[in-house]
Amino acid sequence: MKSALLILFIAFTLVAGYPAGAQPQGDTKILLPLALEESIRGAFGSEWTTRVAILNHGAAPISLEGTGFFLTECSILPCDFRFVSPGITFYPIFHLDSISRRQVEGFFLYTRREDLPSIDLDIHVQDLSRQSLTWGTEIPAVPETEAFTADLALGGIPIDARFRSLLRVYDFDPSPGGEPKRIAYRIYGVRPLLRSPLDPADIRRPVSADTLIASGELVFVVARFEFAYPGYARLDLSSIPALQNQERIRIELTPLTEGLRYWAFVAVTNNETQHVTTVTP
């Protein structure tokens, strides 16, 4: 009877969340955006996967902890710290419960701050249905030291029927159960043929600024395990009617929640080749 109760308790712990008081041991974390547990189906017959490779290029062992994925096998999250010897490239095993799978668009990797310079992280996203045509695209891994707390600008984004563009925003400090965090966006039309900031007819009169086309707010979705997964918000730029007559746009983001630490990028995907181009800060 006691054994049965113990098994039920462990199962409930895994489903309901972290054990009470559980905290990652590392003093800094790294955002792995777009990391996937398994391949997923996308538009135009695409099948997307990500590969994350981790290398310790330093002279001494480094410590890593994966609360959202397994660096080695473990039964209850968060996994213990694992020491990685120099010169070893390995590929972590991702794991998501059935509920978080619908909410997660990335993972956190924890380590010690002094180990950051020795860690090489390689994240590649690839369309498996066309893998003979492209090896994929590298996605940045972002230490929390590079998180934004003020305005962020992303420019040179195409609005073209041949491409689909998606803005992705990540929160480094998600808080399940609290007030939802928000961020404002402003989208401006850009004139790609403008070569000078002055009107050729009168050098004393500057050309008008980029035109504000659309604006709004995004609300971050938060998974149950805030230690493991970042908060996440997205905006499908290709579906905004006001942008359809534009050639290029730029986006400005402004935190509306006090203390928000975030990072963002735009993924531009060709509808025919499924090749991805990233627009990063």
Residue pairs with C-beta under 8 A, 6 or more apart in sequence:
10 75
10 76
13 19
13 76
14 76
14 77
14 97
15 97
17 224
17 225
18 77
18 78
18 225
18 227
19 76
22 77
22 78
22 227
23 78
23 227
24 65
24 67
24 78
24 108
24 110
24 227
25 65
25 80
25 81
25 110
26 63
26 64
26 65
26 81
26 110
26 111
26 112
27 112
27 113
28 110
28 111
28 112
28 113
28 116
28 143
28 144
28 145
29 108
29 109
29 110
29 111
29 143
29 144
29 172
30 108
30 109
30 110
30 111
30 116
30 119
30 121
30 141
30 142
30 143
30 144
31 106
31 108
31 141
31 142
31 143
31 144
31 170
31 172
31 230
31 263
32 52
32 106
32 107
32 108
32 109
32 121
32 123
32 141
33 105
33 106
33 123
33 139
33 140
33 141
33 142
33 168
33 170
33 230
33 263
33 265
34 50
34 105
34 106
34 123
34 125
34 139
34 168
34 267
35 50
35 52
35 69
35 94
35 106
35 107
35 123
36 48
36 49
36 50
36 94
37 69
37 94
37 95
37 96
37 101
38 49
38 94
39 47
39 48
39 49
39 128
40 47
40 48
40 49
41 47
41 48
42 48
42 127
42 274
43 164
43 269
43 271
44 271
44 272
44 274
45 129
46 127
46 129
46 130
46 274
47 127
47 128
47 129
48 125
48 126
48 127
48 128
49 125
49 126
49 128
50 123
50 124
50 125
50 126
50 139
51 91
51 122
51 123
51 124
51 126
51 136
52 91
52 92
52 94
52 121
52 122
52 123
53 89
53 90
53 91
53 120
53 121
53 122
54 64
54 84
54 89
54 90
54 91
54 92
54 109
54 119
54 120
54 121
54 122
55 87
55 88
55 89
55 119
55 120
55 122
56 62
56 84
56 85
56 86
56 87
56 88
56 118
56 119
56 120
57 86
57 87
57 118
57 119
57 120
58 86
58 115
58 117
58 118
59 86
60 86
60 118
61 83
61 84
61 85
61 86
62 83
62 84
62 111
62 112
62 115
62 118
62 119
63 81
63 82
63 83
63 84
63 111
63 112
63 115
64 71
64 81
64 82
64 84
64 109
64 110
64 111
64 115
64 119
65 71
65 78
65 79
65 80
65 81
65 82
65 109
65 110
65 111
66 78
66 79
66 92
66 107
66 109
66 110
67 77
67 78
67 79
67 108
67 110
67 225
67 227
67 228
68 77
68 94
68 95
68 96
68 104
68 107
68 108
68 225
68 227
68 228
68 229
69 92
69 93
69 94
69 95
69 107
70 79
70 92
70 93
70 94
70 95
71 79
71 82
71 90
71 92
71 93
72 79
72 82
74 80
77 225
77 228
78 227
78 228
84 90
86 118
94 107
96 104
97 224
99 224
100 223
100 224
100 225
100 228
100 229
103 221
103 222
103 223
103 224
103 229
103 232
104 223
104 229
104 232
105 168
105 170
105 230
105 232
105 234
106 170
106 229
106 230
106 232
107 228
107 229
107 230
108 227
108 228
108 229
108 230
109 121
109 141
111 119
116 143
116 145
121 141
122 138
122 141
123 138
123 139
123 140
123 141
124 135
124 136
124 137
124 138
124 139
125 136
125 137
125 139
125 276
126 134
126 135
126 136
126 137
127 134
127 136
127 274
127 275
127 276
129 274
130 273
130 274
133 273
134 273
134 274
134 275
136 276
137 275
137 276
137 277
137 278
138 278
139 265
139 278
140 265
140 278
140 280
142 170
142 263
144 172
144 261
146 263
147 172
147 261
147 262
147 263
148 253
148 261
148 262
148 263
148 264
148 281
149 255
149 259
149 260
149 261
149 262
150 254
150 255
151 252
151 253
151 254
152 252
152 253
152 262
152 263
152 264
152 281
153 250
153 251
153 252
153 253
153 281
154 167
154 250
154 251
154 253
154 264
154 265
154 266
154 279
154 280
154 281
155 190
155 250
155 251
155 279
156 190
156 248
156 250
156 279
157 165
157 237
157 248
157 249
157 250
157 251
157 266
157 268
157 279
158 165
158 247
158 248
158 268
159 165
159 237
159 238
159 243
159 244
159 246
159 247
159 248
159 249
160 247
162 270
162 271
162 272
163 238
163 268
163 269
163 270
163 271
164 236
164 238
164 268
164 269
164 271
165 236
165 237
165 238
165 266
165 267
165 268
165 269
166 234
166 235
166 236
166 237
166 238
166 266
166 267
166 269
167 185
167 234
167 235
167 236
167 237
167 251
167 264
167 265
167 266
168 232
168 233
168 234
168 264
168 265
168 266
168 267
169 183
169 218
169 220
169 232
169 233
169 234
169 235
169 253
169 262
169 263
169 264
170 230
170 231
170 232
170 262
170 263
170 264
171 181
171 220
171 222
171 230
171 231
171 232
171 233
171 260
171 261
171 262
172 230
172 261
172 262
172 263
173 231
173 259
173 260
173 261
174 181
174 220
174 222
174 223
174 226
174 229
174 230
174 231
175 181
175 222
175 226
176 222
176 223
176 224
176 226
179 257
180 219
180 220
180 222
181 219
181 220
181 231
181 256
181 257
181 260
182 217
182 218
182 219
182 220
182 256
182 257
183 217
183 218
183 220
183 233
183 253
183 254
183 255
183 256
183 257
183 260
183 262
184 215
184 216
184 217
184 218
184 253
184 254
184 255
184 256
185 215
185 216
185 217
185 218
185 235
185 251
185 252
185 253
185 254
186 212
186 214
186 215
186 251
186 252
186 254
187 212
187 213
187 214
187 215
187 237
187 240
187 243
187 249
187 250
187 251
188 210
188 211
188 212
188 213
188 249
188 250
188 251
188 252
189 210
189 211
189 213
189 246
189 248
189 249
190 210
190 246
190 247
190 248
190 249
190 250
191 210
191 248
192 247
192 248
194 207
196 207
197 206
197 207
198 205
198 206
198 207
199 205
199 206
199 207
210 250
213 242
213 243
213 246
213 249
214 240
214 242
214 243
217 256
218 233
218 234
218 235
219 233
220 231
220 232
220 233
221 231
221 232
221 233
222 231
222 232
223 229
237 243
237 249
237 266
243 249
251 266
253 262
253 264
255 262
263 281
264 281
265 278
265 279
265 280
265 281
266 278
266 279
267 276
267 277
267 278
268 276
268 277
268 278
268 279
269 275
269 276
269 277
